[in-house]
Amino acid sequence: MLATRARIALADPLAVLTPLCAHLVEHDAIVEAGPETMRITLEGATATLKPHADELEVMVEAPGLAALRALRSAIASHVIAFAQNQARPEIRWSGDTTGPSLAPDFRILAVTAVETLTPHMRRIHFAGEALDRFDSLGALHVRLFIPPAGLAEPVWPMLGEDGLPIALPSEQRPAIRKYTIRAIDPAAGTLAIDFVLHDDAGPGSTFAAKARPGDRIGMAGPGGRGLREAQRHIFLADETGLPAVGRMLAALPADATGLAIVEVAGAAEEQALARPAGMALRWLHRGAQTDSRLAEAFEELSWPVDGPDVYLWAAAEHATFLRLRAGARTRLRPDRDRHLVVSYWRAGMAEEQHAAEKRTAADSGKVTAPS
Ligand SMILES: Cc1cc2nc3c(=O)[nH]c(=O)nc-3n(C[C@H](O)[C@H](O)[C@H](O)COP(=O)(O)OP(=O)(O)OC[C@H]3O[C@@H](n4cnc5c(N)ncnc54)[C@H](O)[C@@H]3O)c2cc1C
């Protein structure tokens, strides 16, 4: 058994411990309250937390380094998050894991092959280790860490002893972009991601255009909400949502029914998508016009509110997302689990700004869709 310990100075340890335990329970931890201590068990590791007058004593134990670091990191980052009304505590761990480490959900991927699917879609095959956690239809997307061009060796983000990211100088810092796992085989240690090659290419599109076997990127996650059980599935997407639609269509049970509408530039961008016989597939072509017709296609669907149990999944450019979300909220039962409508990119904005705008909108209560 490995063990690591910290004594964290806090003005009010209980004000941190109580929400921390409640939060981790929501994330599948088992929390047991003893007379003086709390015991948290998560993914094979156990933390014992003892509040004192002005500090929180923590001991984390696990049979392996990965599990030890994962729980250590979860405790440290949540202590800091829940101590926001107190002075920010300094956290120093002693014992079996000192020194910086990669985040528990971070993997390094190496390109093994590059496939041109259509003129503007590249499938990149990667090899990586310990991919099991990424094999989930309930969480389809990942954050890719794309090192800046010209670095002799990529520099990966590390977590410090307090479990929080160590800042990297800007010239070494990877760009972070969200992409969807199109196919994954953890036993073989492989996965594939489909990248749209677009004009005004940022780091994601540029990486895909230039990728060669041996190139490395980082990956963290997975995140988001994906497939749900339903009597009928409706998928709406542009090219950026097409990889998720393709993966979900292929994973639906043979008797699934519904419709997928995918908008692409033209016929040359269509792909063959494996799907159950009862799932219709309609392609929309933007052609010369730049405006999306996805929202109109959705509005034209006859879809009574009291119809069968339907799950709507939609991903598109921001302006279309706004229309789709408004339509989904008025036409569907306002049940959050019944629809997921997400802004996947925003015309004229790189992802950093798009993500920041989404966070601001979510904070002000205007947007409830996950990023
Ligand atoms: C959860 C999630 C999953 C996603 N999955 C995928 C996926 O599997 N495959 C995929 O290709 N994309 C996917 N996307 C979209 C992708 O993250 C964005 O398109 C991202 O902006 C691409 O990064 P970039 O570095 O190429 O461009 P950025 O640096 O972000 O942007 C540079 C410029 O390009 C424009 N731009 C960005 N994307 C597009 C586009 N698709 N078409 C035209 N112009 C664009 C921006 O508006 C900006 O002006 C996903 C997004 C989310 C939120």
The ligand as an SDF file (V2000), in Angstrom:
LIG
                    3D

 53 58  0  0  0  0  0  0  0  0999 V2000
  -17.5390   18.7950  -27.3960 C   0  0  0  0  0  0  0  0  0  0  0  0
  -16.9310   19.1350  -28.7470 C   0  0  0  0  0  0  0  0  0  0  0  0
  -16.5540   18.1200  -29.6090 C   0  0  0  0  0  0  0  0  0  0  0  0
  -16.0160   18.4210  -30.8660 C   0  0  0  0  0  0  0  0  0  0  0  0
  -15.6550   17.4000  -31.7030 N   0  0  0  0  0  0  0  0  0  0  0  0
  -15.0760   17.6960  -32.8980 C   0  0  0  0  0  0  0  0  0  0  0  0
  -14.6140   16.6550  -33.7770 C   0  0  0  0  0  0  0  0  0  0  0  0
  -14.6760   15.4570  -33.4590 O   0  0  0  0  0  0  0  0  0  0  0  0
  -14.0500   17.0020  -34.9740 N   0  0  0  0  0  0  0  0  0  0  0  0
  -13.9260   18.3310  -35.3330 C   0  0  0  0  0  0  0  0  0  0  0  0
  -13.4020   18.5840  -36.4210 O   0  0  0  0  0  0  0  0  0  0  0  0
  -14.3570   19.3190  -34.5210 N   0  0  0  0  0  0  0  0  0  0  0  0
  -14.9040   19.0400  -33.3250 C   0  0  0  0  0  0  0  0  0  0  0  0
  -15.3180   20.0560  -32.4990 N   0  0  0  0  0  0  0  0  0  0  0  0
  -15.1710   21.4440  -32.9700 C   0  0  0  0  0  0  0  0  0  0  0  0
  -13.7530   21.9700  -32.7900 C   0  0  0  0  0  0  0  0  0  0  0  0
  -13.3920   21.9030  -31.4100 O   0  0  0  0  0  0  0  0  0  0  0  0
  -13.7040   23.4210  -33.2730 C   0  0  0  0  0  0  0  0  0  0  0  0
  -14.0170   23.4710  -34.6410 O   0  0  0  0  0  0  0  0  0  0  0  0
  -12.3820   24.0940  -32.9730 C   0  0  0  0  0  0  0  0  0  0  0  0
  -12.5900   25.4810  -33.0330 O   0  0  0  0  0  0  0  0  0  0  0  0
  -11.3080   23.7170  -33.9560 C   0  0  0  0  0  0  0  0  0  0  0  0
  -10.1010   24.2860  -33.5100 O   0  0  0  0  0  0  0  0  0  0  0  0
   -9.0410   24.9890  -34.4670 P   0  0  0  0  0  0  0  0  0  0  0  0
   -7.8040   25.0980  -33.6650 O   0  0  0  0  0  0  0  0  0  0  0  0
   -8.9840   24.2780  -35.7780 O   0  0  0  0  0  0  0  0  0  0  0  0
   -9.6510   26.4310  -34.7390 O   0  0  0  0  0  0  0  0  0  0  0  0
   -9.7430   27.6630  -33.7100 P   0  0  0  0  0  0  0  0  0  0  0  0
   -8.3790   28.1500  -33.3700 O   0  0  0  0  0  0  0  0  0  0  0  0
  -10.6260   27.3070  -32.5690 O   0  0  0  0  0  0  0  0  0  0  0  0
  -10.4580   28.7590  -34.6050 O   0  0  0  0  0  0  0  0  0  0  0  0
   -9.8050   29.4570  -35.6490 C   0  0  0  0  0  0  0  0  0  0  0  0
  -10.8440   30.0070  -36.6250 C   0  0  0  0  0  0  0  0  0  0  0  0
  -11.4560   28.9160  -37.2930 O   0  0  0  0  0  0  0  0  0  0  0  0
  -12.8760   29.0030  -37.1960 C   0  0  0  0  0  0  0  0  0  0  0  0
  -13.4200   27.6130  -37.1180 N   0  0  0  0  0  0  0  0  0  0  0  0
  -13.3130   26.7380  -36.0890 C   0  0  0  0  0  0  0  0  0  0  0  0
  -13.9060   25.5660  -36.3990 N   0  0  0  0  0  0  0  0  0  0  0  0
  -14.3890   25.7180  -37.6640 C   0  0  0  0  0  0  0  0  0  0  0  0
  -15.1060   24.8590  -38.5530 C   0  0  0  0  0  0  0  0  0  0  0  0
  -15.4440   23.6110  -38.1980 N   0  0  0  0  0  0  0  0  0  0  0  0
  -15.4250   25.3330  -39.7780 N   0  0  0  0  0  0  0  0  0  0  0  0
  -15.0760   26.5990  -40.1570 C   0  0  0  0  0  0  0  0  0  0  0  0
  -14.3930   27.4550  -39.3660 N   0  0  0  0  0  0  0  0  0  0  0  0
  -14.0650   27.0180  -38.1380 C   0  0  0  0  0  0  0  0  0  0  0  0
  -13.1220   29.7960  -35.9240 C   0  0  0  0  0  0  0  0  0  0  0  0
  -14.3740   30.4320  -35.9800 O   0  0  0  0  0  0  0  0  0  0  0  0
  -11.9760   30.7860  -35.9350 C   0  0  0  0  0  0  0  0  0  0  0  0
  -12.2910   31.8850  -36.7410 O   0  0  0  0  0  0  0  0  0  0  0  0
  -15.8580   19.7780  -31.2470 C   0  0  0  0  0  0  0  0  0  0  0  0
  -16.2310   20.7890  -30.3710 C   0  0  0  0  0  0  0  0  0  0  0  0
  -16.7690   20.4810  -29.1310 C   0  0  0  0  0  0  0  0  0  0  0  0
  -17.1900   21.5970  -28.2060 C   0  0  0  0  0  0  0  0  0  0  0  0
  1  2  1  0
  2  3  1  0
  2 52  2  0
  3  4  2  0
  4  5  1  0
  4 50  1  0
  5  6  2  0
  6  7  1  0
  6 13  1  0
  7  8  2  0
  7  9  1  0
  9 10  1  0
 10 11  2  0
 10 12  1  0
 12 13  2  0
 13 14  1  0
 14 15  1  0
 14 50  1  0
 15 16  1  0
 16 17  1  0
 16 18  1  0
 18 19  1  0
 18 20  1  0
 20 21  1  0
 20 22  1  0
 22 23  1  0
 23 24  1  0
 24 25  2  0
 24 26  1  0
 24 27  1  0
 27 28  1  0
 28 29  2  0
 28 30  1  0
 28 31  1  0
 31 32  1  0
 32 33  1  0
 33 34  1  0
 33 48  1  0
 34 35  1  0
 35 36  1  0
 35 46  1  0
 36 37  1  0
 36 45  1  0
 37 38  2  0
 38 39  1  0
 39 40  1  0
 39 45  2  0
 40 41  1  0
 40 42  2  0
 42 43  1  0
 43 44  2  0
 44 45  1  0
 46 47  1  0
 46 48  1  0
 48 49  1  0
 50 51  2  0
 51 52  1  0
 52 53  1  0
M  END
$$$$
